[in-house]
Amino acid sequence: METVVMSFCGLCLLLILGKLVRTAVPLFQRLYLPASVIGGLIGLLWINTLGKDAPPEWHASWNALPGFLINIVFAALFIGAKIPKLRTIWHEAAPQLCMGQLIAWGQYVIGLGLAFAVLVPLFGVNAAFGNLLEIGFEGGHGTVAGLTKTFTDFNWEAGIALGYTMATVGMVLGITLGMALINLAVRRGWVRNIRTFSEQTPHERIGVYPKHAQPPAGRQTVQSDSVDSLALHVAALGLAVLIGYGLQKLLAGCNQFMPESIQNLKILTSFPLFPLCLIGGLILQKLLLLIRLDSLVDQGQIQRLGGASLDFLVVAAVASIRLDFVLNYWMPLLLLVLGGTAWSVFMVLYAAPRLFEDAWFERAIAEFGQSLGVTATGLLLLRTVDPENRTPAAASFGYKQLLHEPIMGGGIWTSLALVLVFTRGIGEVWLISAGMLVLWLLFWRFALKREPGARMKNS
């Protein structure tokens, strides 16, 4: 019990310190670094310096916490949300989905290609090293945490620390390079609705709402004499996780009925829980709609619970990075980071103006942020260039997530690809990824009827 209490208090202290440092240091404000990342870096520095002589109870359970919290984060994605018809989603988000899929499949082609041609033969890294590009960049800390059991099952615990490192570097690069691209867009006249850092109020810079403008965190849906509204929403998240857990056990149970060749792949027995929690949340939301009890769940409260879980997840994940692994693999990590970053920049500057008919930069910068630093970074960059949602970029990005998230960035393929590389090798997974990249290129050319060489006009 003492270990749990001290570990929780230590994380709370780091999160508050991260917020105080961000408030006090203008550089961090300009970089839009989240307090959770700053707090995690403080914890990482403390553990590897002064913390070596501190009681281990302060951080003993930090490395296990992200793997649990990511289930809550993914379970919260669809609960309380209005899920439009598939036809509506497709009509609004097809080009946006195409952009996101091209970037994500390209990350696998580049990451696995680098691993096969350079990293494995020259540096002797694990075959799954190339997967870290999409896992860390687009998936982020939560996805790495959710794949902890997979890394452990296949005896590559170093992949956990390296994945957290990729996620941290990706988030910082996503924000800093994203701001650099935004400055370029302003000079070239690609955007018109931008609100620069110098135009922000002091409250906006430090990330605090003024007292008279503090928005509600959500709506209470039940009277507290029956059950507290927040407790009900926590229980709803727990139910979604339970559904996901049941699906995981169902998959594992089906493994014995599969051909021996499938059983040996360990796909069904090693499948992580968190993407199934996303499906669990979707099933729960559909069930609530079916029995007309969806009014009992407020999306605002669900989002706050998911956001809080993600903040604590990031603090614990960054603080738990094993620096000895990072130092041993710094050169392969650097090559992977350079390859992934160059691909995302190329997609923004070359592909996006040819893919999107309107608001091409606003749409592209959201995808850029997500491709390096998860969804939150993409939304941050989008709000910078379109703070009042005058373009359709925000709506298209949101619709696109409904189809993109279940597949990439911690979705089904992210989990499946890691298991396949461990069991089948790099070659087969690279061929699948390259084939999917080509299919999405063909979809762009023929289904969307975009001319590959034509530069689209920005609205």
C-alpha positions in Angstrom: 0.0 0.0 0.0 2.8 2.4 0.9 4.4 1.9 -2.6 1.1 2.6 -4.4 0.6 5.8 -2.3 4.1 7.1 -2.8 4.2 6.3 -6.5 0.9 8.1 -7.0 2.0 11.1 -5.0 5.3 11.2 -7.0 3.4 11.3 -10.3 1.1 14.1 -9.0 4.1 16.1 -7.9 5.8 15.7 -11.3 2.6 16.8 -13.1 2.3 19.9 -11.0 6.0 20.7 -11.4 5.6 20.3 -15.1 2.8 22.8 -15.1 4.7 25.3 -13.0 7.8 25.0 -15.2 5.7 25.5 -18.3 4.1 28.6 -16.7 7.4 30.1 -15.7 9.6 29.3 -18.8 8.6 31.3 -22.0 10.5 28.8 -24.2 8.3 25.9 -23.2 5.2 28.1 -23.8 6.4 28.9 -27.3 7.1 25.2 -27.9 3.6 24.3 -26.6 5.2 21.4 -24.7 2.6 19.7 -22.5 3.1 19.8 -18.8 3.0 16.0 -18.7 6.1 15.8 -21.0 7.9 18.4 -18.9 7.0 16.6 -15.7 8.1 13.3 -17.2 11.5 14.7 -18.2 11.9 16.1 -14.7 11.2 12.7 -13.3 13.6 11.0 -15.8 16.3 13.4 -14.7 15.6 12.9 -11.0 15.5 9.1 -11.2 18.9 9.0 -13.0 20.6 11.5 -10.7 19.5 12.3 -7.2 16.8 9.7 -7.3 19.3 6.9 -7.3 19.6 7.2 -3.5 15.8 7.8 -3.0 13.4 5.2 -1.7 12.4 3.0 -4.7 8.7 3.2 -3.5 8.5 6.7 -5.1 8.8 5.3 -8.6 8.5 1.5 -8.2 5.1 1.2 -10.1 5.6 3.9 -12.7 6.7 1.6 -15.5 3.6 -0.6 -15.0 1.0 2.2 -14.9 1.0 3.3 -18.6 0.0 -0.2 -19.7 -3.1 0.1 -17.6 -4.0 3.7 -18.4 -3.9 3.3 -22.2 -6.9 0.9 -21.9 -8.9 3.8 -20.4 -7.7 6.3 -23.0 -8.8 4.0 -25.9 -12.1 3.0 -24.2 -13.0 6.7 -23.9 -12.6 7.5 -27.6 -16.2 6.6 -28.6 -18.2 6.6 -25.4 -20.7 9.5 -25.4 -19.8 10.5 -28.9 -22.3 10.9 -31.7 -21.3 8.3 -34.3 -22.5 9.4 -37.8 -23.4 7.0 -40.6 -20.5 5.4 -42.4 -21.6 7.1 -45.6 -21.4 10.6 -43.9 -18.0 9.8 -42.5 -16.7 8.7 -45.9 -18.1 11.7 -47.7 -16.6 14.2 -45.3 -13.2 12.5 -44.6 -12.1 10.4 -47.6 -9.2 12.7 -48.7 -8.2 13.3 -45.0 -8.3 9.5 -44.4 -6.2 9.0 -47.5 -3.6 11.4 -46.3 -3.4 9.8 -42.8 -3.2 6.3 -44.3 -0.5 7.3 -46.7 1.6 8.7 -43.9 1.1 5.7 -41.6 1.8 3.0 -44.2 4.8 5.0 -45.4 6.1 5.0 -41.9 6.1 1.2 -42.0 7.7 1.1 -45.4 10.5 3.5 -44.3 10.9 2.0 -40.8 11.0 -1.6 -41.8 13.0 -0.8 -44.9 15.7 0.9 -42.8 15.7 -1.9 -40.4 16.1 -4.5 -43.1 18.7 -2.7 -45.2 20.7 -0.8 -42.6 19.8 -1.1 -38.9 19.8 -4.9 -38.5 22.9 -5.8 -40.6 25.0 -2.8 -39.4 23.9 -2.4 -35.8 22.5 -5.8 -35.0 19.2 -4.4 -33.7 16.1 -6.5 -33.2 14.0 -7.1 -36.3 11.1 -5.1 -34.8 13.2 -1.9 -34.5 11.6 -0.5 -37.6 8.1 -0.9 -36.1 9.1 1.7 -33.5 8.7 4.5 -36.1 4.9 4.2 -36.3 4.4 2.9 -32.8 6.3 5.8 -31.2 5.5 8.6 -33.6 1.9 8.1 -34.5 1.0 5.8 -31.7 2.8 7.7 -28.9 3.5 6.8 -25.3 0.1 5.1 -24.8 0.6 2.7 -27.7 4.0 1.7 -26.5 2.5 1.1 -23.1 -0.2 -1.0 -24.5 2.3 -3.1 -26.4 4.4 -3.7 -23.3 3.2 -7.3 -22.9 3.9 -8.0 -26.6 7.5 -6.7 -26.2 7.9 -8.8 -23.1 6.4 -12.0 -24.6 8.9 -11.9 -27.4 11.8 -11.1 -25.1 12.6 -7.6 -26.3 12.1 -5.5 -23.2 14.4 -2.8 -24.7 11.7 -2.0 -27.2 9.6 -0.5 -24.4 12.2 2.1 -23.5 13.1 2.7 -27.1 9.4 3.2 -28.0 9.0 5.7 -25.2 12.0 7.5 -26.5 10.6 7.7 -30.0 7.3 8.9 -28.7 9.0 11.7 -26.6 11.2 12.8 -29.5 8.3 12.6 -31.9 6.1 14.8 -29.8 8.8 17.5 -29.4 9.6 17.3 -33.1 6.0 17.4 -34.0 5.4 20.7 -32.2 8.7 22.4 -33.1 8.8 21.4 -36.8 5.0 22.0 -37.0 5.5 25.6 -35.8 8.3 26.0 -38.3 6.0 24.8 -41.1 3.3 27.2 -39.9 5.7 30.1 -40.0 6.6 29.1 -43.6 2.9 28.9 -44.5 2.4 32.4 -43.1 5.2 33.8 -45.2 4.0 32.0 -48.3 0.4 33.0 -47.8 -0.9 29.5 -47.4 -3.0 30.4 -44.3 -4.9 33.5 -43.3 -6.6 32.6 -40.0 -3.5 32.1 -37.9 -3.2 33.6 -34.4 0.5 33.9 -33.6 2.1 33.5 -30.1 2.6 37.3 -29.8 -1.2 37.8 -30.4 -2.1 35.4 -27.5 -3.2 36.7 -24.1 -1.0 36.0 -21.1 -3.6 33.4 -19.9 -3.4 31.6 -23.2 0.4 31.5 -23.2 0.6 29.9 -19.8 -2.4 27.6 -20.5 -4.8 28.9 -17.9 -8.4 30.0 -18.3 -9.3 33.3 -16.8 -11.8 33.0 -13.9 -14.7 34.5 -15.9 -14.2 32.2 -18.9 -13.7 28.8 -17.3 -15.6 26.2 -19.3 -17.5 23.3 -17.7 -15.7 20.0 -17.6 -19.0 18.2 -18.5 -22.6 17.8 -17.6 -23.9 15.8 -14.7 -26.3 13.2 -16.0 -27.6 11.7 -12.8 -28.6 13.0 -9.3 -25.9 12.5 -6.7 -28.3 10.9 -4.2 -28.4 7.8 -6.4 -24.8 7.8 -7.7 -22.2 10.4 -8.3 -22.1 11.4 -12.0 -18.3 11.1 -12.3 -18.4 7.7 -10.6 -21.0 6.5 -13.2 -18.7 7.7 -16.0 -15.7 5.9 -14.5 -17.9 2.8 -14.3 -18.8 3.1 -17.9 -15.2 3.2 -18.9 -14.6 0.2 -16.7 -17.4 -1.6 -18.5 -15.9 -0.8 -21.9 -12.5 -2.1 -20.7 -14.3 -5.3 -19.5 -15.8 -5.8 -22.9 -12.4 -5.4 -24.5 -11.0 -7.9 -22.0 -13.7 -10.3 -22.9 -12.8 -9.9 -26.5 -9.2 -10.5 -25.8 -10.0 -13.8 -23.9 -12.3 -14.8 -26.7 -9.4 -14.4 -29.2 -7.1 -16.3 -27.0 -9.6 -19.1 -26.7 -10.1 -19.3 -30.4 -6.4 -19.9 -30.9 -6.7 -23.7 -30.1 -9.2 -24.1 -33.0 -6.9 -22.6 -35.5 -4.4 -24.4 -37.8 -1.1 -25.1 -36.2 0.6 -22.6 -38.5 -1.7 -19.9 -37.2 -1.2 -21.0 -33.6 2.6 -20.7 -34.0 2.3 -17.1 -35.0 0.9 -16.3 -31.5 -1.3 -13.6 -33.0 -4.4 -14.4 -31.1 -2.7 -15.1 -27.8 -0.4 -12.0 -27.9 -2.9 -9.5 -29.1 -2.8 -6.4 -26.8 -5.9 -5.2 -24.8 -6.0 -1.5 -25.6 -7.3 -1.6 -29.3 -10.0 -4.0 -28.1 -11.0 -1.5 -25.4 -11.7 0.9 -28.3 -14.0 -1.6 -29.8 -15.5 -2.2 -26.3 -16.3 1.5 -26.0 -17.9 1.5 -29.4 -20.0 -1.5 -28.6 -21.1 0.1 -25.3 -22.0 3.4 -27.0 -24.0 1.5 -29.7 -25.8 -0.5 -26.9 -26.7 2.7 -25.0 -28.1 4.2 -28.2 -30.1 1.0 -28.8 -31.7 0.9 -25.4 -32.0 4.8 -25.4 -29.9 5.3 -22.3 -27.2 7.3 -24.1 -28.3 10.5 -22.3 -26.8 9.0 -19.1 -23.3 9.4 -20.6 -21.8 12.8 -21.2 -18.9 13.0 -23.6 -17.4 16.0 -21.8 -16.9 14.0 -18.6 -15.6 11.0 -20.6 -13.1 13.2 -22.4 -11.8 14.6 -19.1 -11.3 11.2 -17.7 -9.5 10.0 -20.8 -7.4 13.2 -20.9 -6.4 12.8 -17.2 -5.4 9.2 -17.8 -3.3 10.3 -20.8 -1.5 13.0 -18.8 -0.6 10.6 -16.0 0.3 8.0 -18.6 2.8 10.3 -20.3 4.4 11.5 -17.1 5.0 7.9 -16.0 6.1 6.7 -19.4 8.7 9.5 -20.0 10.0 9.2 -16.4 10.4 5.4 -16.8 12.6 5.6 -19.9 15.7 3.4 -19.6 18.6 5.7 -20.6 21.0 2.8 -20.9 19.0 1.4 -23.7 18.8 4.8 -25.4 22.5 5.3 -25.2 23.2 1.9 -26.6 20.9 2.5 -29.6 21.3 6.2 -30.2 22.5 5.9 -33.8 19.7 3.5 -35.1 17.2 5.8 -33.2 18.6 8.8 -35.0 18.3 7.3 -38.4 14.8 6.2 -37.7 13.8 9.6 -36.5 15.4 11.3 -39.5 13.7 9.0 -42.0 10.2 9.3 -40.4 10.5 13.1 -40.0 11.6 13.6 -43.6 8.6 11.5 -44.8 6.1 13.6 -42.8 7.6 16.9 -44.0 7.5 15.6 -47.6 3.8 14.6 -47.3 2.9 18.1 -46.1 4.9 20.1 -48.6 4.4 17.9 -51.7 1.4 15.6 -51.3 -1.0 17.7 -49.4 -1.4 20.6 -51.9 -2.1 18.0 -54.6 -4.4 15.9 -52.5 -6.7 18.5 -50.9 -8.9 20.8 -52.9 -9.4 23.4 -50.1 -7.7 24.4 -46.9 -4.8 22.1 -47.9 -2.3 23.4 -45.3 -4.8 23.4 -42.4 -5.7 19.8 -43.2 -2.1 18.8 -43.7 -0.7 20.3 -40.5 -3.1 18.3 -38.4 -1.9 15.1 -40.1 1.7 16.2 -39.6 1.2 16.7 -35.9 -0.5 13.3 -35.5 2.2 11.5 -37.6 4.9 12.7 -35.2 3.2 13.4 -31.9 -0.2 11.7 -31.7 -3.6 13.2 -32.2 -3.3 15.9 -29.5 -0.3 17.4 -31.3 -2.2 17.5 -34.6 -5.2 19.3 -33.0 -2.8 21.8 -31.3 -1.2 22.7 -34.6 -4.6 22.9 -36.3 -6.0 25.2 -33.6 -2.9 27.4 -34.2 -3.7 27.9 -37.9 -7.5 27.8 -37.7 -8.5 28.9 -34.1 -12.1 29.6 -35.0 -12.7 26.6 -37.3 -13.3 28.7 -40.4 -12.1 25.9 -42.6 -13.5 22.3 -42.8 -10.2 20.9 -41.6 -11.3 20.2 -38.0 -14.5 18.4 -39.0 -12.7 16.3 -41.6 -9.9 15.4 -39.2 -12.5 14.4 -36.6 -14.4 12.2 -39.0 -11.3 10.7 -40.4 -10.2 9.6 -36.9 -13.3 7.3 -36.7 -11.9 5.2 -39.5 -8.2 5.8 -39.0 -7.8 5.1 -35.2 -9.1 1.5 -35.3 -6.3 0.7 -37.8 -3.3 2.8 -37.2 -1.7 4.8 -34.3 -2.4 2.0 -31.8 -5.1 0.2 -33.8 -5.4 -3.3 -35.1 -2.5 -3.1 -37.6 -0.1 -1.5 -35.2 -0.6 -4.4 -32.8 -0.7 -7.1 -35.5 2.4 -5.8 -37.4 4.6 -6.1 -34.3 3.6 -9.7 -33.7 4.1 -10.5 -37.4 7.6 -9.1 -37.5 8.5 -11.1 -34.4 7.0 -14.3 -35.9 7.3 -14.0 -39.7 10.2 -11.5 -40.1 10.6 -8.1 -41.7 10.1 -9.0 -45.3 6.5 -10.1 -45.3 5.3 -7.2 -43.2 7.2 -4.7 -45.4 5.6 -6.2 -48.5 2.1 -5.9 -47.0 2.9 -2.3 -46.0 4.3 -1.4 -49.4 1.2 -3.0 -51.0 -1.2 -1.0 -48.9 0.8 2.2 -49.6 0.4 1.6 -53.3 -3.4 0.9 -52.9 -3.9 4.2 -51.2 -1.9 5.9 -53.9 -4.2 4.4 -56.5 -7.2 5.4 -54.4 -5.9 9.0 -54.4 -5.4 9.0 -58.2 -8.5 7.2 -59.3 -11.2 7.3 -56.6 -10.5 10.9 -55.5 -9.7 11.9 -59.1 -6.8 14.1 -58.1 -4.2 15.0 -60.6 -0.8 14.0 -59.1 1.0 16.9 -60.6 -1.6 19.6 -60.0 -1.2 22.0 -57.2 -4.5 22.5 -55.4 -5.8 25.9 -54.6 -6.1 26.9 -50.9 -9.4 28.3 -49.8 
